[in-house]
Amino acid sequence: MSVLILLIIVSVLVAGGFLLAFLWSVKNGQMDDDYTPSVRMLFDDELKSTKKSN
């Protein structure tokens, strides 16, 4: 039974660590690129063709 309590505590600590890492990345602007995903499909073929011609 004590192993279950230990596993629950460890899992809550790991989840808290991931939450803190996510909040830190949002605060530092890692998730701010709203424009590129919407136009990525428009420029995908152009990027592939320039790579092959080099």
DSSP file (Angstrom, degrees, kcal/mol; ACC not computed):
  #  RESIDUE AA STRUCTURE BP1 BP2  ACC     N-H-->O    O-->H-N    N-H-->O    O-->H-N    TCO  KAPPA ALPHA  PHI   PSI    X-CA   Y-CA   Z-CA
    1    1 A M     >        0   0    0      0, 0.0     4,-1.5     0, 0.0     3,-0.2   0.000 360.0 360.0 360.0 -35.7    0.0    0.0    0.0
    2    2 A S  H  >  +     0   0    0      1,-0.2     4,-2.0     2,-0.2     5,-0.1   0.787 360.0  60.2 -68.7 -24.8    2.9    2.4    0.7
    3    3 A V  H  > S+     0   0    0      2,-0.2     4,-2.6     1,-0.2    -1,-0.2   0.890 102.3  52.2 -68.2 -38.3    4.2    1.8   -2.8
    4    4 A L  H  > S+     0   0    0      2,-0.2     4,-2.3    -3,-0.2    -2,-0.2   0.903 109.4  48.8 -63.1 -41.4    0.9    3.2   -4.2
    5    5 A I  H  X S+     0   0    0     -4,-1.5     4,-2.2     2,-0.2    -1,-0.2   0.906 111.8  49.7 -65.1 -40.9    1.2    6.3   -2.1
    6    6 A L  H  X S+     0   0    0     -4,-2.0     4,-2.4     2,-0.2    -2,-0.2   0.908 110.9  49.2 -63.7 -42.6    4.8    6.7   -3.2
    7    7 A L  H  X S+     0   0    0     -4,-2.6     4,-2.5     2,-0.2    -2,-0.2   0.876 110.5  50.7 -65.5 -37.6    3.8    6.3   -6.9
    8    8 A I  H  X S+     0   0    0     -4,-2.3     4,-2.1     2,-0.2    -2,-0.2   0.918 111.6  47.6 -65.9 -42.9    1.0    8.8   -6.6
    9    9 A I  H  X S+     0   0    0     -4,-2.2     4,-2.1     2,-0.2    -2,-0.2   0.918 113.3  47.8 -64.1 -43.8    3.4   11.4   -5.0
   10   10 A V  H  X S+     0   0    0     -4,-2.4     4,-2.4     1,-0.2    -2,-0.2   0.906 111.6  50.2 -65.1 -41.5    6.0   10.8   -7.7
   11   11 A S  H  X S+     0   0    0     -4,-2.5     4,-2.4     1,-0.2    -1,-0.2   0.876 110.1  50.1 -66.6 -36.3    3.5   11.1  -10.5
   12   12 A V  H  X S+     0   0    0     -4,-2.1     4,-2.3     2,-0.2    -1,-0.2   0.889 111.2  49.7 -67.1 -38.7    2.1   14.4   -9.1
   13   13 A L  H  X S+     0   0    0     -4,-2.1     4,-2.0     2,-0.2    -2,-0.2   0.904 112.1  47.2 -65.9 -41.2    5.6   15.7   -8.8
   14   14 A V  H  X S+     0   0    0     -4,-2.4     4,-2.2     2,-0.2    -2,-0.2   0.920 112.8  49.0 -65.9 -43.7    6.4   14.8  -12.4
   15   15 A A  H  X S+     0   0    0     -4,-2.4     4,-2.2     1,-0.2    -2,-0.2   0.894 110.5  51.4 -62.9 -39.7    3.1   16.3  -13.7
   16   16 A G  H  X S+     0   0    0     -4,-2.3     4,-2.5     2,-0.2    -1,-0.2   0.872 107.9  52.9 -63.8 -37.2    3.9   19.4  -11.7
   17   17 A G  H  X S+     0   0    0     -4,-2.0     4,-2.3     2,-0.2    -2,-0.2   0.918 109.7  47.4 -63.9 -43.9    7.3   19.6  -13.3
   18   18 A F  H  X S+     0   0    0     -4,-2.2     4,-2.3     2,-0.2    -2,-0.2   0.885 111.4  51.7 -64.6 -38.3    5.8   19.3  -16.8
   19   19 A L  H  X S+     0   0    0     -4,-2.2     4,-2.6     2,-0.2    -2,-0.2   0.922 110.5  48.0 -63.7 -43.9    3.2   22.0  -15.9
   20   20 A L  H  X S+     0   0    0     -4,-2.5     4,-2.3     2,-0.2    -2,-0.2   0.897 111.4  50.4 -64.0 -39.9    6.0   24.3  -14.7
   21   21 A A  H  X S+     0   0    0     -4,-2.3     4,-2.1     2,-0.2    -2,-0.2   0.897 111.9  48.4 -64.8 -39.6    8.0   23.7  -17.9
   22   22 A F  H  X S+     0   0    0     -4,-2.3     4,-2.2     2,-0.2    -2,-0.2   0.931 112.2  47.5 -65.3 -45.8    5.0   24.4  -20.0
   23   23 A L  H  X S+     0   0    0     -4,-2.6     4,-2.3     1,-0.2    -2,-0.2   0.879 111.4  51.8 -64.3 -37.1    4.2   27.6  -18.2
   24   24 A W  H  X S+     0   0    0     -4,-2.3     4,-1.8     2,-0.2    -1,-0.2   0.905 109.8  49.0 -64.3 -41.9    7.8   28.7  -18.4
   25   25 A S  H  <>S+     0   0    0     -4,-2.1     5,-2.6     2,-0.2     6,-0.4   0.873 111.8  48.4 -68.7 -35.4    7.8   28.2  -22.2
   26   26 A V  H ><5S+     0   0    0     -4,-2.2     3,-1.2     1,-0.2    -1,-0.2   0.905 110.8  51.3 -68.2 -40.8    4.6   30.1  -22.6
   27   27 A K  H 3<5S+     0   0    0     -4,-2.3    -2,-0.2     1,-0.3    -1,-0.2   0.847 109.0  51.1 -64.7 -33.8    6.0   33.0  -20.5
   28   28 A N  T 3<5S-     0   0    0     -4,-1.8    -1,-0.3    -5,-0.1    -2,-0.2   0.364 120.1-106.3 -89.0   5.6    9.2   33.1  -22.6
   29   29 A G  T X 5S+     0   0    0     -3,-1.2     3,-1.1    -4,-0.2    -3,-0.2   0.695  75.5 135.8  86.0  19.6    7.3   33.3  -25.9
   30   30 A Q  T 3 <S+     0   0    0     -5,-2.6     3,-0.2     1,-0.2    -4,-0.2   0.721  77.4  44.9 -71.5 -19.7    7.8   29.8  -27.2
   31   31 A M  T 3  S+     0   0    0     -6,-0.4    -1,-0.2    -5,-0.2    -5,-0.1   0.091  83.6 100.6-110.1  21.5    4.2   29.5  -28.3
   32   32 A D    <   +     0   0    0     -3,-1.1     2,-1.4     1,-0.1     3,-0.2   0.506  44.9 106.5 -90.0  -4.8    3.7   32.9  -29.9
   33   33 A D        +     0   0    0     -3,-0.2    -1,-0.1     1,-0.2    -3,-0.0  -0.602  29.5 150.7 -83.0  94.5    4.0   32.0  -33.6
   34   34 A D        +     0   0    0     -2,-1.4     4,-0.4     2,-0.1    -1,-0.2   0.675  65.8  53.7 -93.3 -20.4    0.5   32.2  -34.9
   35   35 A Y  S >> S+     0   0    0     -3,-0.2     4,-0.9     2,-0.1     3,-0.7   0.918  95.6  60.3 -85.7 -45.6    1.2   33.1  -38.5
   36   36 A T  H >> S+     0   0    0      1,-0.2     4,-1.2     2,-0.2     3,-0.9   0.869  99.6  54.1 -58.9 -44.8    3.6   30.5  -39.8
   37   37 A P  H 34 S+     0   0    0      0, 0.0     4,-0.4     0, 0.0    -1,-0.2   0.846 105.9  54.7 -61.0 -30.4    1.4   27.4  -39.3
   38   38 A S  H <4 S+     0   0    0     -3,-0.7    -2,-0.2    -4,-0.4    -3,-0.1   0.766 119.0  31.4 -75.6 -22.6   -1.4   29.0  -41.4
   39   39 A V  H XX S+     0   0    0     -4,-0.9     4,-1.1    -3,-0.9     3,-0.8   0.377  90.2  97.1-113.0   2.6    0.8   29.6  -44.4
   40   40 A R  H >X S+     0   0    0     -4,-1.2     4,-0.8     1,-0.3     3,-0.5   0.878  82.3  54.7 -60.4 -38.5    3.2   26.7  -44.1
   41   41 A M  H 34 S+     0   0    0     -4,-0.4     4,-0.4     1,-0.2    -1,-0.3   0.760 103.2  57.6 -68.2 -22.8    1.3   24.6  -46.6
   42   42 A L  H <4 S+     0   0    0     -3,-0.8     4,-0.2     1,-0.2    -1,-0.2   0.816 114.8  34.5 -75.6 -29.6    1.5   27.5  -49.1
   43   43 A F  H <X S+     0   0    0     -4,-1.1     4,-2.0    -3,-0.5    -2,-0.2   0.389  90.4  94.9-106.2   1.5    5.3   27.5  -49.1
   44   44 A D  H  X S+     0   0    0     -4,-0.8     4,-1.8     1,-0.2     5,-0.1   0.921  88.0  44.7 -63.2 -47.0    6.1   23.8  -48.6
   45   45 A D  H  > S+     0   0    0     -4,-0.4     4,-2.2     1,-0.2    -1,-0.2   0.870 111.3  54.4 -66.4 -36.3    6.5   23.0  -52.3
   46   46 A E  H  > S+     0   0    0     -4,-0.2     4,-1.6     1,-0.2    -1,-0.2   0.895 108.8  48.2 -65.2 -39.6    8.7   26.1  -52.9
   47   47 A L  H  X S+     0   0    0     -4,-2.0     4,-1.6     1,-0.2    -1,-0.2   0.894 111.5  49.9 -68.4 -39.0   11.1   25.1  -50.1
   48   48 A K  H  X S+     0   0    0     -4,-1.8     4,-1.8     1,-0.2    -2,-0.2   0.892 109.7  50.7 -66.3 -39.3   11.4   21.5  -51.4
   49   49 A S  H  X S+     0   0    0     -4,-2.2     4,-1.4     1,-0.2    -1,-0.2   0.848 109.7  49.9 -70.8 -32.3   12.1   22.6  -55.0
   50   50 A T  H  X S+     0   0    0     -4,-1.6     4,-0.8     2,-0.2    -1,-0.2   0.840 109.0  52.5 -74.0 -31.1   14.9   25.1  -53.9
   51   51 A K  H  < S+     0   0    0     -4,-1.6     3,-0.4     1,-0.2    -2,-0.2   0.892 110.1  48.1 -69.0 -38.7   16.5   22.4  -51.8
   52   52 A K  H  < S+     0   0    0     -4,-1.8    -1,-0.2     1,-0.2    -2,-0.2   0.823 107.6  55.2 -71.7 -30.2   16.6   19.9  -54.7
   53   53 A S  H  <        0   0    0     -4,-1.4    -1,-0.2     1,-0.2    -2,-0.2   0.689 360.0 360.0 -79.1 -15.7   18.0   22.5  -57.1
   54   54 A N     <        0   0    0     -4,-0.8    -1,-0.2    -3,-0.4    -2,-0.1   0.481 360.0 360.0 -74.5 360.0   21.0   23.3  -54.9
